[in-house]
Amino acid sequence: MILGIGTDLANIERIAGVLARHGDRFRNRVFTAAEQQKAERRADVAGTYAKRWAAKEACSKALGTGLRMGIAWKDMAVSNLRSGQPQMHLTGWAADRLAAMTPPGHRSVIHLTLTDDHPWAQAIVVIEALPEAGQEEKG
Ligand SMILES: CC(C)(COP(=O)(O)OP(=O)(O)OC[C@H]1O[C@@H](n2cnc3c(N)ncnc32)[C@H](O)[C@@H]1OP(=O)(O)O)[C@@H](O)C(=O)NCCC(=O)NCCS
């Protein structure tokens, strides 16, 4: 079953401006070390950060929380499989929230897709609950 969906559109120029004005303060508040390493070695640094920003916003919507003041952005982290497919990893409050919304006897899977076409970066997140082994739903 679907537990939540979320989407976000981020402006790459706006993210580039924040990077220029706030630099490491912004990077370190929002992005994990691994996310920063990936973005900084890309040709499109701001676009890579903007996709991950959009992913975190979309994920917070799928979790039903939205982004409140003081929220730990780094508890929603994006990595890529060898194929390039993006993955969302939750820790801290975000993992707690996911556990709380997952029905008993189920495990949750987070689906994430990203795209960018300058100046826009977009993310869509779908959170799905699957029955644990031995708990298959009866038709
Ligand atoms: C996946 C692909 C269609 C992306 O298209 P694009 O126009 O270059 O880029 P978009 O802006 O639409 O999307 C980029 C995002 O797609 C996602 N993506 C990349 N590969 C993906 C895959 N195999 N499956 C799902 N999503 C993928 C990533 O999140 C990427 O952003 P990120 O690298 O910052 O995380 C294109 O790169 C492709 O055909 N790749 C397959 C062949 C290839 O180059 N493989 C290299 C790795 S083996």
The ligand as a Tripos MOL2 file, in Angstrom:
@<TRIPOS>MOLECULE
LIG
   48    50     1     0     0
SMALL
NO_CHARGES

@<TRIPOS>ATOM
      1 C1         19.0170    7.9120  -16.3350 C.3       1 LIG1
      2 C2         19.0780    8.9450  -17.4660 C.3       1 LIG1
      3 C3         17.8630    8.7140  -18.3900 C.3       1 LIG1
      4 C4         19.0530   10.3500  -16.8360 C.3       1 LIG1
      5 O1         18.7160   11.3060  -17.8050 O.3       1 LIG1
      6 P1         19.3180   12.7930  -17.8640 P.3       1 LIG1
      7 O2         18.5110   13.5370  -18.8560 O.co2     1 LIG1
      8 O3         20.7850   12.6840  -18.0320 O.co2     1 LIG1
      9 O4         19.1410   13.4370  -16.4460 O.3       1 LIG1
     10 P2         17.8500   13.8730  -15.5940 P.3       1 LIG1
     11 O5         18.0740   15.2900  -15.1860 O.co2     1 LIG1
     12 O6         16.5460   13.5890  -16.2470 O.co2     1 LIG1
     13 O7         17.9530   12.9210  -14.3220 O.3       1 LIG1
     14 C5         19.1320   12.8290  -13.6090 C.3       1 LIG1
     15 C6         18.8380   11.9420  -12.4140 C.3       1 LIG1
     16 O8         18.3530   10.6830  -12.8580 O.3       1 LIG1
     17 C7         18.6250    9.7220  -11.8400 C.3       1 LIG1
     18 N1         19.1390    8.4980  -12.4530 N.ar      1 LIG1
     19 C8         20.3160    8.3120  -13.0520 C.ar      1 LIG1
     20 N2         20.4250    7.0270  -13.4550 N.ar      1 LIG1
     21 C9         19.2930    6.4010  -13.1020 C.ar      1 LIG1
     22 C10        18.8110    5.0590  -13.2160 C.ar      1 LIG1
     23 N3         19.5410    4.0910  -13.7780 N.pl3     1 LIG1
     24 N4         17.5970    4.7580  -12.7220 N.ar      1 LIG1
     25 C11        16.8490    5.7010  -12.1240 C.ar      1 LIG1
     26 N5         17.2600    6.9950  -11.9760 N.ar      1 LIG1
     27 C12        18.4610    7.3160  -12.4640 C.ar      1 LIG1
     28 C13        19.6470   10.3440  -10.9040 C.3       1 LIG1
     29 O9         19.0160   10.6670   -9.6820 O.3       1 LIG1
     30 C14        20.0800   11.6170  -11.6390 C.3       1 LIG1
     31 O10        20.4120   12.6850  -10.7970 O.3       1 LIG1
     32 P3         21.6930   12.5550   -9.8130 P.3       1 LIG1
     33 O11        22.7630   11.8720  -10.6060 O.co2     1 LIG1
     34 O12        22.0220   13.9580   -9.4320 O.co2     1 LIG1
     35 O13        21.2240   11.7270   -8.6530 O.co2     1 LIG1
     36 C15        20.3600    8.8180  -18.3010 C.3       1 LIG1
     37 O14        21.4550    9.2340  -17.5280 O.3       1 LIG1
     38 C16        20.5920    7.3960  -18.7880 C.2       1 LIG1
     39 O15        20.0020    6.9740  -19.7790 O.2       1 LIG1
     40 N6         21.4570    6.6490  -18.1180 N.am      1 LIG1
     41 C17        21.7060    5.2650  -18.4390 C.3       1 LIG1
     42 C18        22.9840    5.0630  -19.1780 C.3       1 LIG1
     43 C19        24.1350    5.5800  -18.3810 C.2       1 LIG1
     44 O16        24.6600    6.6170  -18.6970 O.2       1 LIG1
     45 N7         24.5570    4.8740  -17.3460 N.am      1 LIG1
     46 C20        25.6650    5.3180  -16.5650 C.3       1 LIG1
     47 C21        25.7620    4.5130  -15.2920 C.3       1 LIG1
     48 S1         26.1990    2.8170  -15.6370 S.3       1 LIG1
@<TRIPOS>BOND
     1     1     2 1
     2     2     3 1
     3     2     4 1
     4     2    36 1
     5     4     5 1
     6     5     6 1
     7     6     7 2
     8     6     8 1
     9     6     9 1
    10     9    10 1
    11    10    11 2
    12    10    12 1
    13    10    13 1
    14    13    14 1
    15    14    15 1
    16    15    16 1
    17    15    30 1
    18    16    17 1
    19    17    18 1
    20    17    28 1
    21    18    19 ar
    22    18    27 ar
    23    19    20 ar
    24    20    21 ar
    25    21    22 ar
    26    21    27 ar
    27    22    23 1
    28    22    24 ar
    29    24    25 ar
    30    25    26 ar
    31    26    27 ar
    32    28    29 1
    33    28    30 1
    34    30    31 1
    35    31    32 1
    36    32    33 2
    37    32    34 1
    38    32    35 1
    39    36    37 1
    40    36    38 1
    41    38    39 2
    42    38    40 1
    43    40    41 1
    44    41    42 1
    45    42    43 1
    46    43    44 2
    47    43    45 1
    48    45    46 1
    49    46    47 1
    50    47    48 1
@<TRIPOS>SUBSTRUCTURE
     1 LIG1         1 GROUP 0 **** ****
